[in-house]
Amino acid sequence: LYSDAWDCSVECEDILRGLIRCVTDRPVIAPFSPSKPTTLITNASDVGIGAVLEQEDCPVICISRLLNAAEKGYSQTQKEASALFWAVRRLHKYLFGLPFTIITDHQALQFLFNPNKSITKSTAAMLQRWSIALAAYNYDIQHRPGKTIPQADFLSHYSRFSEAEQCHFITPAPTVSRKSLHKSTKQYY
């Protein structure tokens, strides 16, 4: 291409092979496993809300939707709370009854939805209702800067879908045999 030929050293080839292995060895979206630690990462923007359910830093489910006209008028705290509540409700069948961690880039939610503290009387009624509904779940909530959770940030800003459509990336659940079902539930009976 150019007069300067590009020389690929052995070290460069090893790095390239390592990158290819990272992309091809591990599935991009993993099947859900109730025995693994679960993390729900949520985010909201001016146009939409998004969430990623992860296990061991591998996405299991990615969901997002656009905000309706009323939701666009919410404060940023209400938008972030709405994203969190919507994601938990939407992923109820994966989260209910299992301990999980919620990660948000909005620090105020750490205090509003802390399962170990009561919510103040001055909090908006909508946030109080959401906090009460979330009390049925076994979760803890953590704050992380938005730069460290780009996956949920992308989903909340992605406005290509119409209001009726939602973005879902879900892997089909692996088939369950009678023997494996009996083995996994035997410990409870």
QUIMOFEN-V35113 format. One record per residue. RES is the residue in three letters. PHI is phi in degrees with one decimal (none if undefined). OMEGA is omega as a letter, one per 30 degrees, with the letter a starting at -180 (999 if undefined). NEAR is the number of other ideal C-beta (glycine too) atoms within 10 Angstrom. Layout:
BEGIN
res=RES phi=PHI omega=OMEGA near=NEAR
res=RES phi=PHI omega=OMEGA near=NEAR
END
This chain:
BEGIN
res=LEU phi=none omega=l near=5
res=TYR phi=-118.7 omega=l near=5
res=SER phi=-67.2 omega=l near=4
res=ASP phi=-85.0 omega=l near=6
res=ALA phi=-75.5 omega=l near=7
res=TRP phi=-84.1 omega=a near=7
res=ASP phi=-102.5 omega=a near=6
res=CYS phi=-95.5 omega=a near=9
res=SER phi=-80.6 omega=l near=8
res=VAL phi=-62.2 omega=l near=7
res=GLU phi=-63.2 omega=l near=8
res=CYS phi=-62.6 omega=l near=11
res=GLU phi=-64.5 omega=l near=10
res=ASP phi=-63.1 omega=l near=10
res=ILE phi=-64.5 omega=l near=11
res=LEU phi=-61.6 omega=l near=11
res=ARG phi=-61.9 omega=l near=10
res=GLY phi=-63.7 omega=l near=10
res=LEU phi=-64.1 omega=l near=10
res=ILE phi=-62.7 omega=l near=10
res=ARG phi=-62.5 omega=l near=10
res=CYS phi=-60.6 omega=a near=9
res=VAL phi=-76.3 omega=a near=9
res=THR phi=-94.9 omega=a near=9
res=ASP phi=-73.4 omega=a near=7
res=ARG phi=-103.1 omega=l near=9
res=PRO phi=-64.6 omega=a near=10
res=VAL phi=-68.7 omega=l near=10
res=ILE phi=-120.0 omega=a near=13
res=ALA phi=-97.7 omega=l near=17
res=PRO phi=-71.6 omega=a near=13
res=PHE phi=-72.4 omega=l near=17
res=SER phi=-132.4 omega=a near=13
res=PRO phi=-62.3 omega=a near=10
res=SER phi=-84.5 omega=a near=8
res=LYS phi=-91.5 omega=l near=14
res=PRO phi=-62.9 omega=a near=12
res=THR phi=-113.8 omega=l near=22
res=THR phi=-129.0 omega=l near=19
res=LEU phi=-113.2 omega=a near=25
res=ILE phi=-108.1 omega=a near=26
res=THR phi=-122.8 omega=l near=30
res=ASN phi=-158.6 omega=l near=29
res=ALA phi=-134.2 omega=l near=29
res=SER phi=-131.1 omega=l near=21
res=ASP phi=-71.9 omega=a near=11
res=VAL phi=-109.2 omega=a near=12
res=GLY phi=-163.0 omega=l near=24
res=ILE phi=-128.4 omega=a near=25
res=GLY phi=-147.7 omega=l near=26
res=ALA phi=-151.7 omega=l near=28
res=VAL phi=-131.2 omega=l near=25
res=LEU phi=-94.7 omega=a near=22
res=GLU phi=-123.5 omega=l near=24
res=GLN phi=-135.9 omega=a near=19
res=GLU phi=52.8 omega=l near=11
res=ASP phi=59.5 omega=l near=7
res=CYS phi=-120.8 omega=a near=13
res=PRO phi=-64.7 omega=l near=19
res=VAL phi=-107.4 omega=a near=23
res=ILE phi=-141.0 omega=l near=20
res=CYS phi=-121.5 omega=l near=20
res=ILE phi=-133.4 omega=l near=21
res=SER phi=-160.0 omega=l near=27
res=ARG phi=-157.7 omega=l near=22
res=LEU phi=-82.6 omega=l near=21
res=LEU phi=-78.0 omega=l near=21
res=ASN phi=-82.2 omega=a near=9
res=ALA phi=-60.5 omega=a near=7
res=ALA phi=-66.8 omega=a near=7
res=GLU phi=-66.8 omega=l near=17
res=LYS phi=-65.3 omega=l near=12
res=GLY phi=-86.9 omega=l near=10
res=TYR phi=-66.2 omega=l near=16
res=SER phi=-70.5 omega=a near=10
res=GLN phi=-62.8 omega=l near=12
res=THR phi=-63.0 omega=l near=17
res=GLN phi=-66.7 omega=l near=16
res=LYS phi=-64.0 omega=l near=22
res=GLU phi=-65.0 omega=l near=24
res=ALA phi=-65.5 omega=l near=27
res=SER phi=-61.9 omega=l near=19
res=ALA phi=-61.8 omega=a near=28
res=LEU phi=-63.7 omega=a near=27
res=PHE phi=-65.5 omega=l near=20
res=TRP phi=-61.3 omega=a near=20
res=ALA phi=-65.4 omega=l near=25
res=VAL phi=-64.7 omega=l near=24
res=ARG phi=-64.4 omega=a near=12
res=ARG phi=-66.5 omega=a near=17
res=LEU phi=-104.7 omega=a near=19
res=HIS phi=-51.3 omega=a near=12
res=LYS phi=-65.3 omega=l near=8
res=TYR phi=-92.9 omega=a near=18
res=LEU phi=-101.7 omega=a near=20
res=PHE phi=-65.4 omega=l near=12
res=GLY phi=88.3 omega=l near=11
res=LEU phi=-115.7 omega=l near=14
res=PRO phi=-72.4 omega=l near=11
res=PHE phi=-150.0 omega=a near=20
res=THR phi=-113.9 omega=l near=14
res=ILE phi=-100.6 omega=l near=25
res=ILE phi=-117.6 omega=l near=21
res=THR phi=-135.2 omega=l near=26
res=ASP phi=-97.4 omega=a near=20
res=HIS phi=-109.9 omega=a near=19
res=GLN phi=-62.9 omega=a near=12
res=ALA phi=-62.1 omega=a near=15
res=LEU phi=-66.6 omega=l near=21
res=GLN phi=-58.6 omega=a near=15
res=PHE phi=-92.1 omega=a near=13
res=LEU phi=-68.1 omega=a near=22
res=PHE phi=-111.2 omega=l near=24
res=ASN phi=-67.1 omega=a near=14
res=PRO phi=-67.1 omega=a near=13
res=ASN phi=-97.2 omega=a near=6
res=LYS phi=-128.8 omega=l near=11
res=SER phi=-86.8 omega=a near=7
res=ILE phi=-87.2 omega=a near=17
res=THR phi=-74.0 omega=a near=10
res=LYS phi=-66.8 omega=a near=6
res=SER phi=-78.8 omega=l near=6
res=THR phi=-70.1 omega=a near=15
res=ALA phi=-54.4 omega=a near=15
res=ALA phi=-57.5 omega=l near=7
res=MET phi=-60.8 omega=l near=13
res=LEU phi=-67.5 omega=l near=20
res=GLN phi=-64.1 omega=l near=15
res=ARG phi=-61.3 omega=a near=11
res=TRP phi=-65.0 omega=l near=23
res=SER phi=-63.8 omega=l near=19
res=ILE phi=-65.4 omega=l near=10
res=ALA phi=-64.3 omega=l near=12
res=LEU phi=-72.0 omega=l near=19
res=ALA phi=-62.9 omega=l near=12
res=ALA phi=-75.4 omega=a near=10
res=TYR phi=-103.3 omega=l near=18
res=ASN phi=-101.2 omega=a near=12
res=TYR phi=-138.9 omega=l near=19
res=ASP phi=-126.5 omega=a near=14
res=ILE phi=-123.1 omega=a near=20
res=GLN phi=-129.8 omega=l near=12
res=HIS phi=-103.6 omega=l near=14
res=ARG phi=-136.8 omega=l near=12
res=PRO phi=-60.0 omega=a near=8
res=GLY phi=-57.1 omega=l near=13
res=LYS phi=-64.2 omega=a near=8
res=THR phi=-90.2 omega=l near=10
res=ILE phi=-128.4 omega=a near=19
res=PRO phi=-68.1 omega=a near=12
res=GLN phi=-63.5 omega=l near=14
res=ALA phi=-73.7 omega=l near=27
res=ASP phi=-62.0 omega=l near=19
res=PHE phi=-61.0 omega=a near=16
res=LEU phi=-62.1 omega=a near=24
res=SER phi=-75.1 omega=l near=26
res=HIS phi=-93.9 omega=a near=15
res=TYR phi=-75.6 omega=a near=15
res=SER phi=-111.0 omega=a near=13
res=ARG phi=-73.8 omega=a near=7
res=PHE phi=-78.6 omega=l near=13
res=SER phi=-75.7 omega=a near=8
res=GLU phi=-63.0 omega=a near=11
res=ALA phi=-77.3 omega=a near=7
res=GLU phi=-87.5 omega=l near=11
res=GLN phi=-133.3 omega=a near=14
res=CYS phi=-94.5 omega=a near=16
res=HIS phi=-130.9 omega=l near=11
res=PHE phi=-126.5 omega=a near=14
res=ILE phi=-129.7 omega=l near=14
res=THR phi=-88.2 omega=l near=14
res=PRO phi=-66.6 omega=l near=6
res=ALA phi=-69.1 omega=l near=9
res=PRO phi=-66.8 omega=l near=10
res=THR phi=-66.5 omega=a near=6
res=VAL phi=-115.1 omega=l near=9
res=SER phi=-88.2 omega=l near=9
res=ARG phi=-60.7 omega=a near=7
res=LYS phi=-63.0 omega=a near=8
res=SER phi=-68.6 omega=l near=11
res=LEU phi=-65.8 omega=l near=10
res=HIS phi=-62.7 omega=a near=10
res=LYS phi=-63.9 omega=a near=10
res=SER phi=-75.8 omega=l near=12
res=THR phi=-96.9 omega=a near=9
res=LYS phi=-58.8 omega=a near=8
res=GLN phi=-67.0 omega=a near=6
res=TYR phi=-93.8 omega=a near=5
res=TYR phi=-118.7 omega=999 near=5
END
